[in-house]
Amino acid sequence: MTKLGIVLDKLYFDHDNGMGHPESQERLFAIVDMLRETRLFEEVVRIEPRDATKEEITLVHDPKYFDLIQSTKGKIRVFLDPDTSTCPVSFDAAVRAVGGMLDATDKVMKGEIDIAFPLVRPPGHHAERNRAMGFCLFNNVAVGAAYASKVYGVKRILMLIGIFIMEMVLRICFMIPQRFSIFLHTNIPTIQEQVQLTKSAYKMDLDIQSMFQSTQVWEIKNILKSFLRS
């Protein structure tokens, strides 16, 4: 039986984007309610996350940007862009969100669990090296990739992501000192967007293999088979 790890922490609920914001605590409440109602909570391994260190986060982020986000701690509201802001505990939640990603990576790599699902907030896939974006303060995805490469020597990484965040992830992964292959699977609707993405990857000198199909649930096994054969 597959052993699934779930990362969850009170700070992920405490992070507050303000009344009416689309990225809210309700996202986590809905998932947790489903897990309890279906009794799946009884079958998963709970992962208690740690705080990521500045050294870990700056594997991809500018140290000055880390300091900027840290400076928001304790402040009622700081707007980093029109739709991305912080509350007094957002920095604490953000470093624990990254830490949750890293703890999940550790447990999978050590064989303690088979797969992991970090239920973290703030989310972490839009943020760039020195800029908050799209509700994200740190790029958990990119930090996790850099960490897996540095600590475990991972050479290939498969990312199931949408086109609207793909170039952001690529740009920040380009800053990672370790070189590794990124295998992207996405739903790109037009030839023009495929060409644009390929050009961007070429300019950034990334070793990328892109699979341009739709990411329907029933295709996931075939995606993984293709990744493992490559």
Wavefront OBJ file of the C-alpha trace (Angstrom):
o trace
v 0.000 0.000 0.000
v 1.321 3.438 -0.933
v 2.320 5.467 2.117
v 1.183 9.090 1.735
v 2.580 11.918 3.861
v 0.573 15.086 4.534
v 2.287 18.323 5.602
v 0.030 20.540 7.700
v 0.580 23.230 10.322
v -1.469 25.829 12.202
v 0.606 28.652 10.702
v -0.694 27.730 7.261
v -4.179 28.630 8.504
v -3.011 31.771 10.324
v -1.570 33.384 7.186
v -4.217 35.941 6.165
v -4.465 37.771 2.844
v -7.416 39.888 3.950
v -11.180 39.740 3.638
v -12.469 38.542 0.281
v -9.081 37.434 -1.039
v -9.303 34.328 -3.286
v -6.307 32.668 -1.579
v -7.689 32.060 1.884
v -7.726 29.594 4.755
v -10.889 28.088 3.256
v -8.722 26.210 0.750
v -7.175 24.183 3.564
v -10.385 23.840 5.559
v -12.099 22.282 2.518
v -9.322 19.715 2.039
v -9.093 18.862 5.729
v -12.880 18.451 5.942
v -12.774 16.044 2.996
v -9.949 14.042 4.570
v -11.890 13.744 7.823
v -15.225 12.908 6.214
v -13.676 10.151 4.113
v -11.513 9.016 7.050
v -8.433 9.331 4.873
v -6.802 11.277 7.696
v -6.511 7.962 9.500
v -4.490 6.462 6.647
v -1.914 9.200 6.014
v 1.353 10.005 7.753
v 1.278 13.440 9.355
v 4.461 15.411 8.747
v 5.193 18.121 11.307
v 7.098 20.765 9.324
v 10.148 22.695 10.416
v 11.149 26.215 9.444
v 13.393 26.442 6.400
v 16.622 28.336 7.016
v 17.740 31.469 5.240
v 20.540 29.439 3.675
v 18.034 26.976 2.213
v 15.649 29.616 0.914
v 18.473 31.586 -0.661
v 19.425 28.585 -2.747
v 17.140 30.335 -5.236
v 16.111 33.659 -3.673
v 18.204 36.802 -3.316
v 19.315 37.233 0.337
v 18.115 40.844 0.234
v 14.694 39.637 -0.863
v 14.604 37.195 2.071
v 15.382 40.124 4.388
v 12.569 42.143 2.796
v 10.019 39.424 3.496
v 11.402 38.982 7.011
v 10.957 42.725 7.622
v 7.179 42.313 7.243
v 7.005 40.161 10.374
v 4.692 41.663 12.995
v 3.301 44.322 10.658
v -0.455 44.455 10.202
v -0.443 44.592 6.397
v 2.302 45.016 3.809
v 1.410 44.992 0.103
v 4.162 43.492 -2.031
v 2.132 43.826 -5.227
v -1.566 44.558 -5.911
v -2.718 41.039 -4.972
v 0.099 39.757 -2.737
v 0.329 40.986 0.842
v 1.446 39.892 4.290
v -0.072 39.843 7.760
v 1.901 39.757 11.065
v 2.605 36.006 10.811
v 3.042 35.641 7.041
v 6.833 35.462 7.175
v 6.678 32.716 9.812
v 4.124 30.840 7.711
v 6.225 31.258 4.560
v 9.445 29.840 6.027
v 7.444 26.947 7.466
v 5.772 26.375 4.094
v 9.200 26.026 2.500
v 10.266 23.855 5.424
v 7.252 21.646 4.841
v 8.332 21.118 1.260
v 11.846 20.213 2.385
v 10.651 17.872 5.142
v 8.399 16.120 2.634
v 11.372 15.784 0.274
v 13.524 14.335 3.061
v 10.976 11.699 4.027
v 10.412 10.587 0.441
v 14.121 10.448 -0.330
v 14.815 8.468 2.849
v 12.048 5.975 2.051
v 9.920 6.821 5.091
v 6.961 7.576 2.816
v 6.255 6.963 -0.863
v 4.674 10.280 -1.808
v 3.893 13.562 -0.055
v 1.292 16.297 -0.305
v 2.357 19.574 1.366
v -0.855 21.409 2.312
v 0.972 24.695 2.758
v 0.134 28.383 2.761
v 1.245 30.782 1.497
v 1.487 28.943 -1.814
v 4.867 28.853 -3.513
v 5.133 28.641 -7.278
v 4.750 32.187 -8.625
v 7.411 34.022 -6.589
v 10.541 35.020 -8.481
v 14.109 35.373 -7.221
v 13.587 38.851 -5.785
v 9.878 39.471 -6.197
v 6.649 38.270 -4.603
v 3.927 37.396 -7.080
v 0.579 35.664 -7.392
v -0.044 35.311 -3.634
v 3.387 33.647 -3.212
v 6.200 34.959 -0.986
v 8.829 32.254 -1.588
v 8.974 29.771 -4.452
v 8.557 26.485 -2.596
v 8.751 24.510 -5.849
v 12.100 25.961 -6.907
v 13.608 25.756 -3.414
v 12.498 22.122 -3.210
v 14.123 21.370 -6.566
v 17.373 23.074 -5.566
v 17.379 21.284 -2.198
v 16.780 17.867 -3.757
v 19.609 18.498 -6.208
v 22.073 19.779 -3.611
v 21.352 17.401 -0.731
v 20.451 14.210 -2.584
v 22.134 14.711 -5.948
v 18.858 14.474 -7.846
v 19.514 14.953 -11.561
v 16.008 14.821 -13.022
v 12.858 16.522 -11.791
v 9.332 16.158 -13.165
v 7.019 19.157 -12.714
v 3.290 18.927 -13.416
v 2.483 22.611 -13.800
v 0.311 24.936 -15.853
v 1.543 27.273 -18.552
v 0.702 30.358 -16.517
v 3.376 29.553 -13.932
v 5.831 27.634 -16.093
v 8.071 30.505 -17.180
v 8.266 31.784 -13.588
v 9.481 28.397 -12.373
v 11.962 28.192 -15.250
v 13.370 31.648 -14.584
v 13.990 30.933 -10.927
v 15.372 27.422 -11.581
v 17.897 29.048 -13.904
v 19.407 30.720 -10.815
v 20.118 27.373 -9.129
v 23.867 26.567 -9.186
v 23.315 22.813 -9.515
v 22.367 21.672 -13.008
v 19.559 19.194 -13.423
v 17.007 18.260 -16.037
v 13.468 19.563 -15.694
v 10.723 17.522 -17.293
v 7.634 19.656 -17.791
v 4.148 18.371 -18.407
v 1.520 20.973 -19.066
v -1.556 21.852 -21.026
v -0.407 24.409 -23.595
v -3.223 25.330 -25.971
v -1.327 26.907 -28.862
v 1.721 26.256 -31.018
v 2.789 29.857 -30.426
v 3.021 29.277 -26.668
v 4.969 26.070 -27.208
v 7.465 27.946 -29.365
v 7.730 30.800 -26.845
v 8.414 28.407 -23.975
v 11.042 26.535 -25.994
v 12.767 29.824 -26.857
v 12.753 30.871 -23.191
v 14.259 27.560 -22.108
v 16.931 27.804 -24.808
v 17.908 31.322 -23.744
v 18.240 30.189 -20.145
v 20.381 27.180 -21.110
v 18.140 24.776 -19.218
v 18.077 21.078 -20.031
v 14.363 20.723 -20.564
v 12.149 18.060 -22.065
v 8.586 19.306 -22.425
v 5.568 17.112 -22.971
v 2.726 19.180 -24.361
v -0.390 17.243 -23.545
v -3.329 17.854 -21.235
v -2.796 16.785 -17.628
v -5.910 14.684 -17.114
v -5.893 12.459 -14.039
v -6.002 9.249 -16.055
v -2.838 10.257 -17.920
v -0.625 10.622 -14.842
v 0.621 7.019 -14.949
v 1.623 7.404 -18.604
v 3.397 10.676 -17.785
v 5.415 8.991 -15.051
v 6.232 6.028 -17.286
v 7.544 8.414 -19.944
v 9.627 10.244 -17.320
v 11.138 7.039 -15.963
v 12.015 5.757 -19.435
v 13.816 8.988 -20.400
l 1 2 3 4 5 6 7 8 9 10 11 12 13 14 15 16 17 18 19 20 21 22 23 24 25 26 27 28 29 30 31 32 33 34 35 36 37 38 39 40 41 42 43 44 45 46 47 48 49 50 51 52 53 54 55 56 57 58 59 60 61 62 63 64 65 66 67 68 69 70 71 72 73 74 75 76 77 78 79 80 81 82 83 84 85 86 87 88 89 90 91 92 93 94 95 96 97 98 99 100 101 102 103 104 105 106 107 108 109 110 111 112 113 114 115 116 117 118 119 120 121 122 123 124 125 126 127 128 129 130 131 132 133 134 135 136 137 138 139 140 141 142 143 144 145 146 147 148 149 150 151 152 153 154 155 156 157 158 159 160 161 162 163 164 165 166 167 168 169 170 171 172 173 174 175 176 177 178 179 180 181 182 183 184 185 186 187 188 189 190 191 192 193 194 195 196 197 198 199 200 201 202 203 204 205 206 207 208 209 210 211 212 213 214 215 216 217 218 219 220 221 222 223 224 225 226 227 228 229 230
